[in-house]
């Protein structure tokens, strides 16, 4: 089903110089679907997926680090902030809203995970 990524995925984001950092994870809420949700997220989030999810990231060097024991991933978006926070003309120059932007984007989620 097409739903916001944030239906059960949480996020935190920020800047690292010219790069943005995006953490995505599934909270362990006691749900029987937790392990399946984590497996789905780890499979889903690839550099290619991030480039499609966040159009402003298309063409950038993207690194995805899986954190299976934490139920999530860390994504580094190299160069998203241009020459850095003080020189960025982005609406969100510190990438603080990037996580919520990612959570708001619609993705295909298997019905059994909802």
MARMAR-624264 format. One line per field, with one value per residue: residue in three letters; z, y, x of N, C-alpha, C in turn. Coordinates in Angstrom, 2 decimals, padded with zeros to 5 digits. Atoms other than C-alpha are relative to their C-alpha. Last residue first. Example, Ala and Ser with C-alpha at 12.3 -4.5 7.8 and 13.67 -1.06 7.14 Angstrom:
// MARMAR-624264
resn	[SER, ALA]
n_zz	[-000.06, 000.00]
n_yy	[-001.19, -001.19]
n_xx	[-000.82, 000.89]
ca_zz	[007.14, 007.80]
ca_yy	[-001.06, -004.50]
ca_xx	[013.67, 012.30]
c_zz	[000.73, 000.00]
c_yy	[001.09, 001.20]
c_xx	[-000.77, 000.90]
// end
This chain:
// MARMAR-624264
resn	[UNK, UNK, UNK, UNK, UNK, UNK, UNK, UNK, UNK, UNK, UNK, UNK, UNK, UNK, UNK, UNK, UNK, UNK, UNK, UNK, UNK, UNK, UNK, UNK, UNK, UNK, UNK, UNK, UNK, UNK, UNK, UNK, UNK, UNK, UNK, UNK, UNK, UNK, UNK, UNK, UNK, UNK, UNK, UNK, UNK, UNK, UNK, UNK, UNK, UNK, UNK, UNK, UNK, UNK, UNK, UNK, UNK, UNK, UNK, UNK, UNK, UNK, UNK, UNK, UNK, UNK, UNK, UNK, UNK, UNK, UNK, UNK, UNK, UNK, UNK, UNK, UNK, UNK, UNK, UNK, UNK, UNK, UNK, UNK, UNK, UNK, UNK, UNK, UNK, UNK, UNK, UNK, UNK, UNK, UNK, UNK, UNK, UNK, UNK, UNK, UNK, UNK, UNK, UNK, UNK, UNK, UNK, UNK, UNK, UNK, UNK, UNK, UNK, UNK]
n_zz	[-000.52, -000.92, -001.25, -000.87, 000.01, -001.22, -000.02, 000.52, 000.12, 001.38, 000.64, -000.61, 000.42, 001.44, 000.10, -000.51, 001.01, 000.44, -001.18, 000.27, -000.91, 000.18, -001.23, -000.98, -000.19, 000.31, 000.68, 001.40, 000.08, -000.59, -001.45, -000.64, 000.77, -000.52, 000.04, 000.80, 000.22, 001.30, 000.16, 001.38, 000.01, 000.92, 000.94, 000.78, -000.42, -001.44, -000.28, -001.44, -000.70, -000.98, -000.93, -000.68, -001.17, -000.56, -001.04, 000.58, 001.25, -000.22, -000.10, 001.32, -000.21, -001.10, 000.47, 001.12, -000.60, -000.61, 001.08, 000.62, 000.77, 000.05, 000.80, 001.41, 000.37, 000.06, 001.15, 001.20, 000.07, 000.38, 001.43, 000.76, -000.12, 001.33, 000.60, 001.09, -000.45, -000.73, -000.54, -001.46, -000.46, -000.79, 000.10, -000.67, -000.19, -000.63, -000.89, 000.12, 001.24, 000.99, -000.27, 000.93, -000.30, 001.03, -000.58, 000.65, -000.65, 000.02, -001.17, -000.62, -001.43, -000.61, -000.35, -001.26, 000.08, 000.00]
n_yy	[-001.12, -000.79, 000.74, -000.11, 001.23, 000.77, 001.22, 001.17, 001.24, 000.51, -000.41, 000.73, 001.40, -000.01, -000.09, 001.22, 001.04, 000.46, 000.44, 001.31, 000.93, 000.04, 000.71, -000.40, 000.89, -000.79, 000.66, -000.44, -001.46, -000.69, 000.08, -000.26, -000.85, -001.37, -000.51, -001.20, -000.85, -000.62, -001.21, -000.40, -001.36, -000.34, -001.10, -000.02, -001.20, 000.17, 000.96, 000.16, 000.72, 000.90, 000.56, 001.21, 000.39, 001.22, -000.18, -000.39, 000.70, 000.83, -000.88, -000.44, -001.41, -000.50, -000.12, -000.94, -001.34, -000.33, -000.22, -001.31, 000.10, -001.21, -001.11, 000.38, 000.23, -001.28, -000.76, 000.67, -000.32, -001.42, -000.08, 000.60, -000.75, -000.32, 001.26, 000.54, 001.23, -000.33, 001.29, 000.08, 000.50, 001.22, 000.54, 001.28, 000.39, 001.30, 000.20, 001.24, -000.08, -000.83, 000.36, -000.31, -001.18, -000.46, -001.12, -000.61, -001.26, -000.30, 000.64, 000.76, -000.21, 000.77, -000.75, -000.72, -001.25, -001.17]
n_xx	[000.80, -000.82, -000.19, 001.18, 000.80, -000.24, 000.80, -000.70, 000.76, 000.04, 001.26, 001.13, -000.08, 000.28, 001.46, 000.61, -000.14, 001.31, 000.75, 000.62, -000.66, -001.46, -000.38, 001.01, 001.14, 001.19, 001.12, 000.05, -000.07, 001.14, 000.17, -001.30, -000.90, 000.04, 001.37, 000.15, -001.18, 000.27, -000.78, -000.28, -000.51, -001.08, 000.05, 001.24, 000.72, 000.28, 001.06, -000.19, 001.06, -000.59, 000.97, -000.47, 000.78, -000.56, -001.02, -001.28, -000.33, -001.18, -001.16, -000.47, -000.35, 000.82, 001.39, 000.02, -000.08, 001.30, 000.96, -000.26, -001.24, -000.83, 000.52, 000.02, -001.40, -000.71, 000.51, -000.54, -001.43, -000.11, 000.31, -001.12, -001.26, -000.55, -000.46, 000.81, 000.63, 001.22, 000.43, 000.01, 001.29, 000.08, 001.35, 000.21, 001.39, 000.05, 001.14, 000.77, 000.77, -000.69, -001.40, -001.09, -000.79, -000.93, -000.73, -001.16, -000.35, -001.43, -000.62, 001.09, 000.09, -001.08, -001.22, 000.15, -000.77, 000.84]
ca_zz	[008.56, 007.92, 006.42, 003.82, 002.28, 002.16, -001.16, -000.50, 000.14, 001.31, 004.67, 006.56, 004.18, 004.73, 008.48, 008.35, 006.14, 008.52, 010.42, 007.15, 008.48, 005.53, 005.46, 002.84, 000.97, 000.15, 001.84, 002.57, 006.39, 006.42, 004.09, 000.59, -001.02, 001.67, -000.16, -000.82, 000.42, 001.60, 004.44, 005.29, 008.59, 008.75, 011.17, 013.69, 016.17, 015.89, 012.11, 011.71, 007.95, 006.60, 003.43, 001.49, -001.08, -003.64, -005.17, -008.52, -007.03, -003.50, -004.26, -005.44, -001.98, -002.29, -005.71, -004.70, -001.38, -003.25, -005.44, -002.43, -000.80, 001.85, 001.05, 002.26, 005.66, 005.93, 005.04, 007.50, 010.21, 009.48, 009.52, 012.90, 014.36, 012.98, 016.27, 017.73, 021.04, 020.10, 018.99, 017.01, 013.33, 012.19, 009.78, 010.39, 007.90, 007.79, 005.48, 004.00, 003.43, 007.04, 008.84, 008.97, 010.59, 010.53, 012.76, 011.58, 012.65, 010.47, 011.34, 009.06, 008.48, 005.01, 004.11, 002.61, -000.72, 000.00]
ca_yy	[-001.93, -004.47, -007.09, -004.53, -004.28, -000.61, 001.21, 004.67, 008.14, 010.97, 012.53, 010.60, 011.91, 015.52, 014.85, 013.63, 016.51, 019.13, 019.64, 019.73, 022.67, 024.94, 024.06, 026.54, 025.91, 028.87, 027.26, 029.25, 029.16, 025.57, 024.13, 024.61, 022.94, 021.56, 018.31, 017.77, 014.19, 012.75, 010.40, 007.86, 006.00, 002.92, 001.27, -001.31, -000.61, -004.13, -003.90, -000.68, -000.44, 002.29, 004.01, 006.30, 008.82, 010.67, 013.20, 012.78, 012.74, 014.15, 017.05, 014.46, 012.88, 009.53, 008.77, 009.51, 007.76, 004.64, 004.60, 005.03, 002.07, 002.08, -000.63, -003.76, -002.28, -000.87, -004.19, -006.13, -003.59, -003.88, -007.70, -007.65, -005.20, -006.84, -008.54, -005.05, -004.47, -000.87, -001.28, 001.92, 001.46, 003.56, 006.26, 008.43, 011.17, 013.05, 015.97, 016.89, 020.32, 020.46, 017.57, 018.71, 017.26, 014.54, 012.38, 009.96, 007.52, 004.80, 003.46, 005.44, 007.76, 006.34, 007.83, 005.26, 003.51, 000.00]
ca_xx	[000.94, 003.69, 001.32, 000.20, 003.65, 004.69, 005.04, 006.44, 005.02, 007.28, 006.41, 009.10, 011.80, 010.69, 010.62, 014.20, 015.37, 013.99, 017.25, 019.22, 021.29, 020.50, 016.77, 015.46, 018.70, 020.96, 023.93, 027.09, 027.01, 025.76, 028.34, 029.76, 026.75, 024.46, 023.69, 027.41, 027.58, 024.27, 025.22, 022.53, 022.31, 020.13, 017.74, 016.68, 019.46, 020.86, 020.50, 022.49, 022.90, 025.17, 024.00, 026.31, 025.11, 027.23, 024.90, 023.14, 019.66, 019.73, 017.36, 014.83, 014.60, 012.83, 014.32, 017.91, 017.30, 016.16, 019.28, 021.57, 019.81, 017.10, 014.57, 016.35, 017.22, 013.69, 012.01, 014.20, 013.34, 009.62, 009.81, 011.56, 009.01, 005.84, 004.94, 004.75, 006.51, 007.22, 010.81, 011.11, 011.92, 014.84, 016.00, 019.06, 019.88, 023.19, 023.71, 027.06, 028.61, 029.76, 028.08, 024.48, 021.40, 018.80, 016.65, 014.03, 011.30, 009.78, 006.32, 003.98, 006.93, 007.53, 004.16, 001.76, 001.19, 000.00]
c_zz	[001.23, 000.63, 001.00, 001.34, 001.05, -000.07, 001.24, 000.01, -000.68, -000.04, -001.40, -000.69, 000.52, -000.52, -001.47, -000.13, 000.43, -000.98, -000.38, 001.21, -000.12, 000.93, 000.00, 001.37, 001.03, 000.12, -000.22, -000.73, -001.43, -000.20, 000.48, 001.52, 000.68, -000.71, 000.41, -000.05, -000.91, -000.24, -001.43, 000.03, -001.44, 000.26, -000.90, -001.04, -000.79, 000.59, 001.48, 000.49, 001.46, 000.75, 000.89, 000.99, 000.58, 001.30, 000.37, 001.02, -000.56, -001.26, 000.22, 000.04, -001.30, 000.19, 001.07, -000.59, -001.09, 000.57, 000.54, -001.11, -000.53, -000.62, -000.22, -000.90, -001.48, -000.46, -000.16, -001.25, -001.25, -000.13, -000.49, -001.50, -000.86, 000.07, -001.35, -000.52, -001.05, 000.53, 000.92, 000.43, 001.51, 000.33, 000.80, -000.12, 000.63, 000.30, 000.49, 000.96, -000.19, -001.23, -001.03, 000.53, -000.99, 000.46, -001.04, 000.86, -000.67, 000.60, 000.05, 001.21, 000.68, 001.52, 000.63, 000.24, 001.25, 000.00]
c_yy	[-000.37, 001.15, 000.75, -000.71, 000.07, -001.28, -000.81, -001.18, -001.10, -001.36, -000.58, 000.33, -000.80, -001.44, 000.05, 000.01, -001.31, -001.15, -000.54, -000.53, -001.42, -000.96, -000.16, -000.58, 000.57, -000.86, 000.96, -000.55, 000.53, 001.51, 000.89, 000.01, 000.17, 000.92, 001.47, 000.58, 001.18, 001.02, 000.49, 001.29, 000.31, 001.43, 000.13, 001.10, 000.17, 001.22, -000.15, -000.99, -000.20, -000.69, -001.02, -000.43, -001.28, -000.29, -001.35, 000.24, 000.54, -000.74, -000.78, 000.90, 000.55, 001.50, 000.61, 000.20, 001.06, 001.41, 000.40, 000.33, 001.39, -000.30, 001.12, 001.19, -000.38, -000.19, 001.31, 000.74, -000.62, 000.41, 001.45, 000.10, -000.58, 000.66, 000.24, -001.30, -000.66, -001.23, 000.27, -001.37, -000.12, -000.34, -001.30, -000.40, -001.38, -000.31, -001.44, 000.00, -001.19, 000.16, 000.76, -000.51, 000.16, 001.24, 000.41, 001.08, 000.55, 001.38, 000.21, -000.76, -000.71, 000.07, -000.93, 000.84, 000.83, 001.24]
c_xx	[-000.79, -000.78, 000.89, 000.20, -001.12, -000.85, 000.39, -000.97, 000.83, -000.70, -000.17, -001.32, -001.20, 000.01, -000.45, -001.51, -000.67, 000.03, -001.37, -000.77, -000.55, 000.74, 001.52, 000.35, -000.97, -001.27, -001.16, -001.22, -000.10, 000.04, -001.12, -000.11, 001.35, 000.99, -000.06, -001.41, -000.34, 001.10, -000.21, 000.81, 000.39, 000.46, 001.21, -000.06, -001.30, -000.70, -000.35, -001.07, 000.40, -001.14, 000.72, -001.06, 000.57, -000.74, 000.60, 001.09, 001.31, 000.43, 001.30, 001.23, 000.58, 000.18, -000.90, -001.39, -000.04, 000.00, -001.37, -001.00, 000.29, 001.36, 001.01, -000.35, 000.12, 001.44, 000.77, -000.43, 000.61, 001.46, 000.11, -000.22, 001.12, 001.37, 000.66, 000.61, -000.87, -000.73, -001.19, -000.50, 000.09, -001.45, -000.04, -001.46, -000.06, -001.47, 000.03, -001.18, -000.93, -000.88, 000.82, 001.33, 001.13, 000.74, 001.02, 000.62, 001.27, 000.23, 001.51, 000.51, -001.15, -000.08, 001.04, 001.26, -000.31, 000.89]
// end
